[in-house]
Amino acid sequence: MRLIKLENISDKFFEQAWKLYKDAFPLKMRRSKEVQALVIKNPLYNFDVFVNEHGFIGFMFWWNFDDYSYIEHFAVSAVHRNQGLGKMILEQFICSRDKPIILEVELPNSALDKRRIKFYETIGFKLNGHKYELPSLNDGKSVVPLLLMTYPDPFSKKEVEMFVAKYHPMILGAH
């Protein structure tokens, strides 16, 4: 398996990644393709796809901030799920980072949300119980209640608030 960093929406594998992105995330948690075309050029942003000899496996969109690596979106295609590839990708990402890693999850209100949280916990992420709201990435009017998961250590309420205050304007400004 290899990682390919995309730098333009015309790059090979973009359309496959974009289809998975639309299938895997609700509209309120997705950018438009036009906005993605701008965000992908931000030097702090990484649009990574994973491929093997059979083709596209999945993607990870992440930000390389001074204090944290923030995984914004991560998905493995349906045909490659339950083969340990998602775990392998995340473990390789963890090994390549020298700072805390953050990702957001929806509240554990459904079986799918609980399963997703459990998956990240098996890799070593800690669920932080400090809920906050993210404005919708599409209309900016509705909100998405979220929790942070962090690696290697949990965050205090103050650390969650500091992350949201410092980095969400940058992330949301990119939408």
CNS distance restraints for C-alpha pairs under 8 A (distance, minus, plus):
assign (resid   1 and name CA) (resid  50 and name CA) 6.66 0.50 0.50
assign (resid   1 and name CA) (resid  51 and name CA) 5.60 0.50 0.50
assign (resid   1 and name CA) (resid  52 and name CA) 4.44 0.50 0.50
assign (resid   1 and name CA) (resid  53 and name CA) 7.54 0.50 0.50
assign (resid   2 and name CA) (resid  50 and name CA) 5.65 0.50 0.50
assign (resid   2 and name CA) (resid  51 and name CA) 5.54 0.50 0.50
assign (resid   2 and name CA) (resid  52 and name CA) 6.28 0.50 0.50
assign (resid   3 and name CA) (resid  48 and name CA) 6.38 0.50 0.50
assign (resid   3 and name CA) (resid  49 and name CA) 5.71 0.50 0.50
assign (resid   3 and name CA) (resid  50 and name CA) 4.67 0.50 0.50
assign (resid   3 and name CA) (resid  51 and name CA) 6.59 0.50 0.50
assign (resid   4 and name CA) (resid  48 and name CA) 5.57 0.50 0.50
assign (resid   4 and name CA) (resid  49 and name CA) 5.27 0.50 0.50
assign (resid   4 and name CA) (resid  50 and name CA) 6.31 0.50 0.50
assign (resid   4 and name CA) (resid  51 and name CA) 7.71 0.50 0.50
assign (resid   5 and name CA) (resid  46 and name CA) 6.72 0.50 0.50
assign (resid   5 and name CA) (resid  47 and name CA) 5.70 0.50 0.50
assign (resid   5 and name CA) (resid  48 and name CA) 4.41 0.50 0.50
assign (resid   5 and name CA) (resid  49 and name CA) 6.39 0.50 0.50
assign (resid   6 and name CA) (resid  11 and name CA) 6.22 0.50 0.50
assign (resid   6 and name CA) (resid  12 and name CA) 7.99 0.50 0.50
assign (resid   6 and name CA) (resid  14 and name CA) 7.37 0.50 0.50
assign (resid   6 and name CA) (resid  40 and name CA) 7.69 0.50 0.50
assign (resid   6 and name CA) (resid  46 and name CA) 7.59 0.50 0.50
assign (resid   6 and name CA) (resid  47 and name CA) 5.42 0.50 0.50
assign (resid   6 and name CA) (resid  48 and name CA) 6.03 0.50 0.50
assign (resid   6 and name CA) (resid  49 and name CA) 7.30 0.50 0.50
assign (resid   7 and name CA) (resid  11 and name CA) 7.06 0.50 0.50
assign (resid   7 and name CA) (resid  40 and name CA) 5.88 0.50 0.50
assign (resid   7 and name CA) (resid  41 and name CA) 6.28 0.50 0.50
assign (resid   7 and name CA) (resid  47 and name CA) 7.17 0.50 0.50
assign (resid   8 and name CA) (resid  37 and name CA) 6.59 0.50 0.50
assign (resid   8 and name CA) (resid  40 and name CA) 6.41 0.50 0.50
assign (resid   8 and name CA) (resid  41 and name CA) 7.21 0.50 0.50
assign (resid   9 and name CA) (resid  14 and name CA) 5.78 0.50 0.50
assign (resid   9 and name CA) (resid  15 and name CA) 7.82 0.50 0.50
assign (resid   9 and name CA) (resid  36 and name CA) 7.75 0.50 0.50
assign (resid   9 and name CA) (resid  37 and name CA) 5.79 0.50 0.50
assign (resid   9 and name CA) (resid  40 and name CA) 7.79 0.50 0.50
assign (resid  10 and name CA) (resid  14 and name CA) 6.67 0.50 0.50
assign (resid  13 and name CA) (resid  17 and name CA) 6.16 0.50 0.50
assign (resid  13 and name CA) (resid  49 and name CA) 7.36 0.50 0.50
assign (resid  13 and name CA) (resid  56 and name CA) 6.96 0.50 0.50
assign (resid  14 and name CA) (resid  18 and name CA) 5.94 0.50 0.50
assign (resid  15 and name CA) (resid  19 and name CA) 6.12 0.50 0.50
assign (resid  16 and name CA) (resid  20 and name CA) 6.38 0.50 0.50
assign (resid  16 and name CA) (resid  56 and name CA) 7.23 0.50 0.50
assign (resid  17 and name CA) (resid  21 and name CA) 6.04 0.50 0.50
assign (resid  17 and name CA) (resid  49 and name CA) 7.15 0.50 0.50
assign (resid  17 and name CA) (resid  56 and name CA) 7.99 0.50 0.50
assign (resid  17 and name CA) (resid  58 and name CA) 6.67 0.50 0.50
assign (resid  17 and name CA) (resid  59 and name CA) 6.32 0.50 0.50
assign (resid  18 and name CA) (resid  22 and name CA) 6.22 0.50 0.50
assign (resid  19 and name CA) (resid  23 and name CA) 6.20 0.50 0.50
assign (resid  20 and name CA) (resid  24 and name CA) 5.82 0.50 0.50
assign (resid  20 and name CA) (resid  58 and name CA) 7.70 0.50 0.50
assign (resid  20 and name CA) (resid  75 and name CA) 7.37 0.50 0.50
assign (resid  20 and name CA) (resid  76 and name CA) 7.96 0.50 0.50
assign (resid  20 and name CA) (resid  77 and name CA) 6.50 0.50 0.50
assign (resid  21 and name CA) (resid  25 and name CA) 5.99 0.50 0.50
assign (resid  21 and name CA) (resid  30 and name CA) 7.77 0.50 0.50
assign (resid  21 and name CA) (resid  75 and name CA) 7.36 0.50 0.50
assign (resid  22 and name CA) (resid  26 and name CA) 7.23 0.50 0.50
assign (resid  22 and name CA) (resid  27 and name CA) 7.48 0.50 0.50
assign (resid  22 and name CA) (resid  30 and name CA) 7.42 0.50 0.50
assign (resid  24 and name CA) (resid  75 and name CA) 6.92 0.50 0.50
assign (resid  25 and name CA) (resid  29 and name CA) 6.18 0.50 0.50
assign (resid  25 and name CA) (resid  30 and name CA) 6.59 0.50 0.50
assign (resid  26 and name CA) (resid  30 and name CA) 6.70 0.50 0.50
assign (resid  27 and name CA) (resid  31 and name CA) 7.96 0.50 0.50
assign (resid  27 and name CA) (resid 137 and name CA) 7.89 0.50 0.50
assign (resid  27 and name CA) (resid 138 and name CA) 7.05 0.50 0.50
assign (resid  28 and name CA) (resid 136 and name CA) 4.75 0.50 0.50
assign (resid  28 and name CA) (resid 137 and name CA) 5.43 0.50 0.50
assign (resid  28 and name CA) (resid 138 and name CA) 5.61 0.50 0.50
assign (resid  28 and name CA) (resid 139 and name CA) 7.51 0.50 0.50
assign (resid  28 and name CA) (resid 142 and name CA) 7.95 0.50 0.50
assign (resid  28 and name CA) (resid 144 and name CA) 7.57 0.50 0.50
assign (resid  29 and name CA) (resid 136 and name CA) 6.20 0.50 0.50
assign (resid  29 and name CA) (resid 137 and name CA) 5.48 0.50 0.50
assign (resid  29 and name CA) (resid 138 and name CA) 7.47 0.50 0.50
assign (resid  29 and name CA) (resid 144 and name CA) 7.91 0.50 0.50
assign (resid  30 and name CA) (resid 137 and name CA) 5.81 0.50 0.50
assign (resid  30 and name CA) (resid 138 and name CA) 6.86 0.50 0.50
assign (resid  31 and name CA) (resid  35 and name CA) 6.18 0.50 0.50
assign (resid  31 and name CA) (resid  36 and name CA) 6.18 0.50 0.50
assign (resid  31 and name CA) (resid 137 and name CA) 5.89 0.50 0.50
assign (resid  31 and name CA) (resid 138 and name CA) 6.42 0.50 0.50
assign (resid  31 and name CA) (resid 175 and name CA) 6.16 0.50 0.50
assign (resid  32 and name CA) (resid  36 and name CA) 6.18 0.50 0.50
assign (resid  32 and name CA) (resid 138 and name CA) 7.39 0.50 0.50
assign (resid  33 and name CA) (resid  37 and name CA) 6.17 0.50 0.50
assign (resid  34 and name CA) (resid  38 and name CA) 6.97 0.50 0.50
assign (resid  35 and name CA) (resid  39 and name CA) 6.27 0.50 0.50
assign (resid  35 and name CA) (resid 174 and name CA) 7.39 0.50 0.50
assign (resid  35 and name CA) (resid 175 and name CA) 5.82 0.50 0.50
assign (resid  36 and name CA) (resid  40 and name CA) 5.91 0.50 0.50
assign (resid  36 and name CA) (resid 175 and name CA) 7.61 0.50 0.50
assign (resid  37 and name CA) (resid  41 and name CA) 7.26 0.50 0.50
assign (resid  38 and name CA) (resid  42 and name CA) 7.33 0.50 0.50
assign (resid  38 and name CA) (resid 174 and name CA) 7.75 0.50 0.50
assign (resid  39 and name CA) (resid  45 and name CA) 7.08 0.50 0.50
assign (resid  39 and name CA) (resid 174 and name CA) 5.79 0.50 0.50
assign (resid  39 and name CA) (resid 175 and name CA) 7.49 0.50 0.50
assign (resid  40 and name CA) (resid  45 and name CA) 6.31 0.50 0.50
assign (resid  40 and name CA) (resid  46 and name CA) 6.92 0.50 0.50
assign (resid  40 and name CA) (resid  47 and name CA) 6.52 0.50 0.50
assign (resid  41 and name CA) (resid  45 and name CA) 7.39 0.50 0.50
assign (resid  44 and name CA) (resid  63 and name CA) 5.44 0.50 0.50
assign (resid  44 and name CA) (resid  64 and name CA) 5.12 0.50 0.50
assign (resid  44 and name CA) (resid  65 and name CA) 6.58 0.50 0.50
assign (resid  45 and name CA) (resid  61 and name CA) 7.34 0.50 0.50
assign (resid  45 and name CA) (resid  62 and name CA) 5.86 0.50 0.50
assign (resid  45 and name CA) (resid  63 and name CA) 4.53 0.50 0.50
assign (resid  45 and name CA) (resid  64 and name CA) 6.43 0.50 0.50
assign (resid  46 and name CA) (resid  60 and name CA) 7.80 0.50 0.50
assign (resid  46 and name CA) (resid  61 and name CA) 5.56 0.50 0.50
assign (resid  46 and name CA) (resid  62 and name CA) 5.17 0.50 0.50
assign (resid  46 and name CA) (resid  63 and name CA) 6.07 0.50 0.50
assign (resid  46 and name CA) (resid  64 and name CA) 7.66 0.50 0.50
assign (resid  47 and name CA) (resid  59 and name CA) 7.36 0.50 0.50
assign (resid  47 and name CA) (resid  60 and name CA) 6.29 0.50 0.50
assign (resid  47 and name CA) (resid  61 and name CA) 4.65 0.50 0.50
assign (resid  47 and name CA) (resid  62 and name CA) 6.77 0.50 0.50
assign (resid  48 and name CA) (resid  59 and name CA) 5.55 0.50 0.50
assign (resid  48 and name CA) (resid  60 and name CA) 5.24 0.50 0.50
assign (resid  48 and name CA) (resid  61 and name CA) 6.10 0.50 0.50
assign (resid  49 and name CA) (resid  56 and name CA) 7.45 0.50 0.50
assign (resid  49 and name CA) (resid  57 and name CA) 7.51 0.50 0.50
assign (resid  49 and name CA) (resid  58 and name CA) 5.78 0.50 0.50
assign (resid  49 and name CA) (resid  59 and name CA) 4.22 0.50 0.50
assign (resid  49 and name CA) (resid  60 and name CA) 6.42 0.50 0.50
assign (resid  50 and name CA) (resid  56 and name CA) 6.20 0.50 0.50
assign (resid  50 and name CA) (resid  57 and name CA) 5.35 0.50 0.50
assign (resid  50 and name CA) (resid  58 and name CA) 5.33 0.50 0.50
assign (resid  50 and name CA) (resid  59 and name CA) 5.87 0.50 0.50
assign (resid  51 and name CA) (resid  55 and name CA) 5.17 0.50 0.50
assign (resid  51 and name CA) (resid  56 and name CA) 4.45 0.50 0.50
assign (resid  51 and name CA) (resid  57 and name CA) 5.13 0.50 0.50
assign (resid  51 and name CA) (resid  58 and name CA) 7.27 0.50 0.50
assign (resid  52 and name CA) (resid  56 and name CA) 6.72 0.50 0.50
assign (resid  52 and name CA) (resid  57 and name CA) 7.05 0.50 0.50
assign (resid  56 and name CA) (resid  77 and name CA) 7.92 0.50 0.50
assign (resid  57 and name CA) (resid  76 and name CA) 5.84 0.50 0.50
assign (resid  57 and name CA) (resid  77 and name CA) 5.70 0.50 0.50
assign (resid  57 and name CA) (resid  80 and name CA) 6.34 0.50 0.50
assign (resid  58 and name CA) (resid  74 and name CA) 7.66 0.50 0.50
assign (resid  58 and name CA) (resid  75 and name CA) 5.54 0.50 0.50
assign (resid  58 and name CA) (resid  76 and name CA) 4.10 0.50 0.50
assign (resid  58 and name CA) (resid  77 and name CA) 5.42 0.50 0.50
assign (resid  59 and name CA) (resid  73 and name CA) 7.85 0.50 0.50
assign (resid  59 and name CA) (resid  74 and name CA) 5.72 0.50 0.50
assign (resid  59 and name CA) (resid  75 and name CA) 5.64 0.50 0.50
assign (resid  59 and name CA) (resid  76 and name CA) 6.58 0.50 0.50
assign (resid  60 and name CA) (resid  71 and name CA) 7.03 0.50 0.50
assign (resid  60 and name CA) (resid  72 and name CA) 7.59 0.50 0.50
assign (resid  60 and name CA) (resid  73 and name CA) 5.70 0.50 0.50
assign (resid  60 and name CA) (resid  74 and name CA) 4.37 0.50 0.50
assign (resid  60 and name CA) (resid  75 and name CA) 6.71 0.50 0.50
assign (resid  61 and name CA) (resid  71 and name CA) 6.19 0.50 0.50
assign (resid  61 and name CA) (resid  72 and name CA) 5.53 0.50 0.50
assign (resid  61 and name CA) (resid  73 and name CA) 5.07 0.50 0.50
assign (resid  61 and name CA) (resid  74 and name CA) 6.38 0.50 0.50
assign (resid  62 and name CA) (resid  69 and name CA) 7.03 0.50 0.50
assign (resid  62 and name CA) (resid  70 and name CA) 5.47 0.50 0.50
assign (resid  62 and name CA) (resid  71 and name CA) 4.28 0.50 0.50
assign (resid  62 and name CA) (resid  72 and name CA) 5.14 0.50 0.50
assign (resid  62 and name CA) (resid  73 and name CA) 6.91 0.50 0.50
assign (resid  63 and name CA) (resid  69 and name CA) 5.80 0.50 0.50
assign (resid  63 and name CA) (resid  70 and name CA) 5.07 0.50 0.50
assign (resid  63 and name CA) (resid  71 and name CA) 6.49 0.50 0.50
assign (resid  63 and name CA) (resid  72 and name CA) 7.21 0.50 0.50
assign (resid  64 and name CA) (resid  68 and name CA) 6.62 0.50 0.50
assign (resid  64 and name CA) (resid  69 and name CA) 4.84 0.50 0.50
assign (resid  64 and name CA) (resid  70 and name CA) 6.60 0.50 0.50
assign (resid  65 and name CA) (resid  69 and name CA) 5.83 0.50 0.50
assign (resid  65 and name CA) (resid  70 and name CA) 7.33 0.50 0.50
assign (resid  67 and name CA) (resid  99 and name CA) 6.64 0.50 0.50
assign (resid  67 and name CA) (resid 100 and name CA) 7.31 0.50 0.50
assign (resid  68 and name CA) (resid  99 and name CA) 5.61 0.50 0.50
assign (resid  68 and name CA) (resid 100 and name CA) 5.11 0.50 0.50
assign (resid  68 and name CA) (resid 101 and name CA) 5.61 0.50 0.50
assign (resid  68 and name CA) (resid 102 and name CA) 6.85 0.50 0.50
assign (resid  69 and name CA) (resid  97 and name CA) 7.49 0.50 0.50
assign (resid  69 and name CA) (resid  99 and name CA) 6.78 0.50 0.50
assign (resid  69 and name CA) (resid 100 and name CA) 6.35 0.50 0.50
assign (resid  69 and name CA) (resid 101 and name CA) 4.73 0.50 0.50
assign (resid  69 and name CA) (resid 102 and name CA) 6.23 0.50 0.50
assign (resid  70 and name CA) (resid 101 and name CA) 5.75 0.50 0.50
assign (resid  70 and name CA) (resid 102 and name CA) 4.71 0.50 0.50
assign (resid  70 and name CA) (resid 103 and name CA) 5.78 0.50 0.50
assign (resid  71 and name CA) (resid 101 and name CA) 7.35 0.50 0.50
assign (resid  71 and name CA) (resid 102 and name CA) 6.13 0.50 0.50
assign (resid  71 and name CA) (resid 103 and name CA) 4.97 0.50 0.50
assign (resid  71 and name CA) (resid 104 and name CA) 7.77 0.50 0.50
assign (resid  72 and name CA) (resid 103 and name CA) 6.29 0.50 0.50
assign (resid  72 and name CA) (resid 104 and name CA) 7.23 0.50 0.50
assign (resid  75 and name CA) (resid  86 and name CA) 7.61 0.50 0.50
assign (resid  76 and name CA) (resid  80 and name CA) 6.40 0.50 0.50
assign (resid  76 and name CA) (resid  81 and name CA) 6.17 0.50 0.50
assign (resid  76 and name CA) (resid  85 and name CA) 7.74 0.50 0.50
assign (resid  76 and name CA) (resid  86 and name CA) 6.28 0.50 0.50
assign (resid  77 and name CA) (resid  81 and name CA) 6.41 0.50 0.50
assign (resid  80 and name CA) (resid  85 and name CA) 7.21 0.50 0.50
assign (resid  81 and name CA) (resid  85 and name CA) 7.14 0.50 0.50
assign (resid  81 and name CA) (resid  86 and name CA) 7.38 0.50 0.50
assign (resid  84 and name CA) (resid  88 and name CA) 6.17 0.50 0.50
assign (resid  85 and name CA) (resid  89 and name CA) 6.07 0.50 0.50
assign (resid  86 and name CA) (resid  90 and name CA) 6.24 0.50 0.50
assign (resid  87 and name CA) (resid  91 and name CA) 6.04 0.50 0.50
assign (resid  87 and name CA) (resid 123 and name CA) 6.92 0.50 0.50
assign (resid  88 and name CA) (resid  92 and name CA) 6.14 0.50 0.50
assign (resid  89 and name CA) (resid  93 and name CA) 6.19 0.50 0.50
assign (resid  90 and name CA) (resid  94 and name CA) 6.10 0.50 0.50
assign (resid  90 and name CA) (resid 123 and name CA) 7.73 0.50 0.50
assign (resid  91 and name CA) (resid  95 and name CA) 6.25 0.50 0.50
assign (resid  91 and name CA) (resid 123 and name CA) 7.09 0.50 0.50
assign (resid  92 and name CA) (resid  96 and name CA) 6.27 0.50 0.50
assign (resid  93 and name CA) (resid  97 and name CA) 6.50 0.50 0.50
assign (resid  94 and name CA) (resid 101 and name CA) 7.57 0.50 0.50
assign (resid  97 and name CA) (resid 101 and name CA) 7.87 0.50 0.50
assign (resid 100 and name CA) (resid 150 and name CA) 6.97 0.50 0.50
assign (resid 100 and name CA) (resid 151 and name CA) 5.61 0.50 0.50
assign (resid 100 and name CA) (resid 152 and name CA) 6.35 0.50 0.50
assign (resid 100 and name CA) (resid 153 and name CA) 7.79 0.50 0.50
assign (resid 101 and name CA) (resid 150 and name CA) 5.61 0.50 0.50
assign (resid 101 and name CA) (resid 151 and name CA) 5.06 0.50 0.50
assign (resid 101 and name CA) (resid 152 and name CA) 7.30 0.50 0.50
assign (resid 102 and name CA) (resid 148 and name CA) 6.68 0.50 0.50
assign (resid 102 and name CA) (resid 149 and name CA) 5.83 0.50 0.50
assign (resid 102 and name CA) (resid 150 and name CA) 4.60 0.50 0.50
assign (resid 102 and name CA) (resid 151 and name CA) 6.56 0.50 0.50
assign (resid 103 and name CA) (resid 148 and name CA) 5.79 0.50 0.50
assign (resid 103 and name CA) (resid 149 and name CA) 5.36 0.50 0.50
assign (resid 103 and name CA) (resid 150 and name CA) 6.52 0.50 0.50
assign (resid 104 and name CA) (resid 146 and name CA) 6.32 0.50 0.50
assign (resid 104 and name CA) (resid 147 and name CA) 5.70 0.50 0.50
assign (resid 104 and name CA) (resid 148 and name CA) 4.58 0.50 0.50
assign (resid 104 and name CA) (resid 149 and name CA) 6.00 0.50 0.50
assign (resid 105 and name CA) (resid 113 and name CA) 7.60 0.50 0.50
assign (resid 105 and name CA) (resid 117 and name CA) 7.15 0.50 0.50
assign (resid 105 and name CA) (resid 146 and name CA) 5.64 0.50 0.50
assign (resid 105 and name CA) (resid 147 and name CA) 5.44 0.50 0.50
assign (resid 105 and name CA) (resid 148 and name CA) 6.28 0.50 0.50
assign (resid 105 and name CA) (resid 149 and name CA) 7.10 0.50 0.50
assign (resid 106 and name CA) (resid 113 and name CA) 6.44 0.50 0.50
assign (resid 106 and name CA) (resid 144 and name CA) 7.73 0.50 0.50
assign (resid 106 and name CA) (resid 145 and name CA) 6.47 0.50 0.50
assign (resid 106 and name CA) (resid 146 and name CA) 4.73 0.50 0.50
assign (resid 106 and name CA) (resid 147 and name CA) 6.27 0.50 0.50
assign (resid 107 and name CA) (resid 113 and name CA) 6.83 0.50 0.50
assign (resid 107 and name CA) (resid 145 and name CA) 6.74 0.50 0.50
assign (resid 107 and name CA) (resid 146 and name CA) 5.75 0.50 0.50
assign (resid 107 and name CA) (resid 147 and name CA) 6.37 0.50 0.50
assign (resid 108 and name CA) (resid 113 and name CA) 4.99 0.50 0.50
assign (resid 108 and name CA) (resid 114 and name CA) 4.93 0.50 0.50
assign (resid 108 and name CA) (resid 117 and name CA) 7.58 0.50 0.50
assign (resid 109 and name CA) (resid 113 and name CA) 6.45 0.50 0.50
assign (resid 109 and name CA) (resid 114 and name CA) 7.19 0.50 0.50
assign (resid 110 and name CA) (resid 114 and name CA) 6.23 0.50 0.50
assign (resid 111 and name CA) (resid 115 and name CA) 6.05 0.50 0.50
assign (resid 112 and name CA) (resid 116 and name CA) 6.13 0.50 0.50
assign (resid 113 and name CA) (resid 117 and name CA) 6.27 0.50 0.50
assign (resid 114 and name CA) (resid 118 and name CA) 6.17 0.50 0.50
assign (resid 115 and name CA) (resid 119 and name CA) 6.14 0.50 0.50
assign (resid 116 and name CA) (resid 120 and name CA) 6.50 0.50 0.50
assign (resid 117 and name CA) (resid 121 and name CA) 6.20 0.50 0.50
assign (resid 117 and name CA) (resid 127 and name CA) 7.55 0.50 0.50
assign (resid 118 and name CA) (resid 122 and name CA) 6.22 0.50 0.50
assign (resid 119 and name CA) (resid 123 and name CA) 6.87 0.50 0.50
assign (resid 120 and name CA) (resid 124 and name CA) 6.62 0.50 0.50
assign (resid 120 and name CA) (resid 125 and name CA) 5.46 0.50 0.50
assign (resid 120 and name CA) (resid 126 and name CA) 7.95 0.50 0.50
assign (resid 120 and name CA) (resid 149 and name CA) 7.97 0.50 0.50
assign (resid 121 and name CA) (resid 125 and name CA) 4.74 0.50 0.50
assign (resid 121 and name CA) (resid 126 and name CA) 6.10 0.50 0.50
assign (resid 121 and name CA) (resid 127 and name CA) 7.46 0.50 0.50
assign (resid 124 and name CA) (resid 151 and name CA) 6.48 0.50 0.50
assign (resid 124 and name CA) (resid 152 and name CA) 6.64 0.50 0.50
assign (resid 125 and name CA) (resid 149 and name CA) 5.81 0.50 0.50
assign (resid 125 and name CA) (resid 150 and name CA) 5.20 0.50 0.50
assign (resid 125 and name CA) (resid 151 and name CA) 4.69 0.50 0.50
assign (resid 125 and name CA) (resid 152 and name CA) 6.26 0.50 0.50
assign (resid 125 and name CA) (resid 153 and name CA) 7.56 0.50 0.50
assign (resid 126 and name CA) (resid 149 and name CA) 5.21 0.50 0.50
assign (resid 126 and name CA) (resid 150 and name CA) 5.20 0.50 0.50
assign (resid 126 and name CA) (resid 151 and name CA) 6.27 0.50 0.50
assign (resid 126 and name CA) (resid 152 and name CA) 7.22 0.50 0.50
assign (resid 126 and name CA) (resid 153 and name CA) 6.42 0.50 0.50
assign (resid 126 and name CA) (resid 154 and name CA) 5.30 0.50 0.50
assign (resid 127 and name CA) (resid 147 and name CA) 7.32 0.50 0.50
assign (resid 127 and name CA) (resid 148 and name CA) 6.32 0.50 0.50
assign (resid 127 and name CA) (resid 149 and name CA) 4.50 0.50 0.50
assign (resid 127 and name CA) (resid 150 and name CA) 6.75 0.50 0.50
assign (resid 127 and name CA) (resid 154 and name CA) 6.87 0.50 0.50
assign (resid 128 and name CA) (resid 147 and name CA) 6.31 0.50 0.50
assign (resid 128 and name CA) (resid 148 and name CA) 5.51 0.50 0.50
assign (resid 128 and name CA) (resid 149 and name CA) 5.77 0.50 0.50
assign (resid 128 and name CA) (resid 150 and name CA) 7.41 0.50 0.50
assign (resid 128 and name CA) (resid 154 and name CA) 6.03 0.50 0.50
assign (resid 128 and name CA) (resid 155 and name CA) 6.25 0.50 0.50
assign (resid 128 and name CA) (resid 156 and name CA) 7.57 0.50 0.50
assign (resid 129 and name CA) (resid 147 and name CA) 6.45 0.50 0.50
assign (resid 129 and name CA) (resid 148 and name CA) 7.71 0.50 0.50
assign (resid 130 and name CA) (resid 147 and name CA) 6.21 0.50 0.50
assign (resid 130 and name CA) (resid 148 and name CA) 7.54 0.50 0.50
assign (resid 130 and name CA) (resid 156 and name CA) 7.97 0.50 0.50
assign (resid 130 and name CA) (resid 157 and name CA) 5.76 0.50 0.50
assign (resid 130 and name CA) (resid 160 and name CA) 7.12 0.50 0.50
assign (resid 131 and name CA) (resid 145 and name CA) 6.67 0.50 0.50
assign (resid 131 and name CA) (resid 146 and name CA) 5.71 0.50 0.50
assign (resid 131 and name CA) (resid 147 and name CA) 5.07 0.50 0.50
assign (resid 131 and name CA) (resid 148 and name CA) 7.90 0.50 0.50
assign (resid 132 and name CA) (resid 145 and name CA) 5.71 0.50 0.50
assign (resid 132 and name CA) (resid 146 and name CA) 5.61 0.50 0.50
assign (resid 132 and name CA) (resid 147 and name CA) 6.64 0.50 0.50
assign (resid 133 and name CA) (resid 143 and name CA) 5.86 0.50 0.50
assign (resid 133 and name CA) (resid 144 and name CA) 5.37 0.50 0.50
assign (resid 133 and name CA) (resid 145 and name CA) 4.37 0.50 0.50
assign (resid 133 and name CA) (resid 146 and name CA) 5.90 0.50 0.50
assign (resid 134 and name CA) (resid 143 and name CA) 5.41 0.50 0.50
assign (resid 134 and name CA) (resid 144 and name CA) 5.06 0.50 0.50
assign (resid 134 and name CA) (resid 145 and name CA) 6.34 0.50 0.50
assign (resid 134 and name CA) (resid 146 and name CA) 7.03 0.50 0.50
assign (resid 135 and name CA) (resid 140 and name CA) 5.29 0.50 0.50
assign (resid 135 and name CA) (resid 141 and name CA) 6.53 0.50 0.50
assign (resid 135 and name CA) (resid 142 and name CA) 6.03 0.50 0.50
assign (resid 135 and name CA) (resid 143 and name CA) 4.35 0.50 0.50
assign (resid 135 and name CA) (resid 144 and name CA) 6.21 0.50 0.50
assign (resid 136 and name CA) (resid 140 and name CA) 4.78 0.50 0.50
assign (resid 136 and name CA) (resid 141 and name CA) 6.41 0.50 0.50
assign (resid 136 and name CA) (resid 142 and name CA) 5.44 0.50 0.50
assign (resid 136 and name CA) (resid 143 and name CA) 5.21 0.50 0.50
assign (resid 136 and name CA) (resid 144 and name CA) 6.35 0.50 0.50
assign (resid 137 and name CA) (resid 172 and name CA) 7.26 0.50 0.50
assign (resid 137 and name CA) (resid 175 and name CA) 6.40 0.50 0.50
assign (resid 138 and name CA) (resid 175 and name CA) 7.97 0.50 0.50
assign (resid 148 and name CA) (resid 160 and name CA) 7.39 0.50 0.50
assign (resid 149 and name CA) (resid 154 and name CA) 7.43 0.50 0.50
assign (resid 150 and name CA) (resid 154 and name CA) 5.69 0.50 0.50
assign (resid 150 and name CA) (resid 155 and name CA) 6.94 0.50 0.50
assign (resid 155 and name CA) (resid 159 and name CA) 5.53 0.50 0.50
assign (resid 155 and name CA) (resid 160 and name CA) 6.19 0.50 0.50
assign (resid 156 and name CA) (resid 160 and name CA) 6.34 0.50 0.50
assign (resid 157 and name CA) (resid 161 and name CA) 6.22 0.50 0.50
assign (resid 158 and name CA) (resid 162 and name CA) 6.08 0.50 0.50
assign (resid 159 and name CA) (resid 163 and name CA) 6.13 0.50 0.50
assign (resid 160 and name CA) (resid 164 and name CA) 6.23 0.50 0.50
assign (resid 161 and name CA) (resid 165 and name CA) 6.03 0.50 0.50
assign (resid 162 and name CA) (resid 166 and name CA) 5.92 0.50 0.50
assign (resid 163 and name CA) (resid 167 and name CA) 5.70 0.50 0.50
assign (resid 163 and name CA) (resid 168 and name CA) 7.34 0.50 0.50
assign (resid 164 and name CA) (resid 168 and name CA) 5.09 0.50 0.50
assign (resid 164 and name CA) (resid 169 and name CA) 7.96 0.50 0.50
assign (resid 165 and name CA) (resid 169 and name CA) 7.10 0.50 0.50
assign (resid 166 and name CA) (resid 170 and name CA) 7.73 0.50 0.50
assign (resid 167 and name CA) (resid 171 and name CA) 6.22 0.50 0.50
assign (resid 168 and name CA) (resid 172 and name CA) 5.62 0.50 0.50
assign (resid 168 and name CA) (resid 173 and name CA) 7.88 0.50 0.50
assign (resid 169 and name CA) (resid 173 and name CA) 5.54 0.50 0.50
assign (resid 170 and name CA) (resid 174 and name CA) 6.30 0.50 0.50
assign (resid 171 and name CA) (resid 175 and name CA) 7.10 0.50 0.50
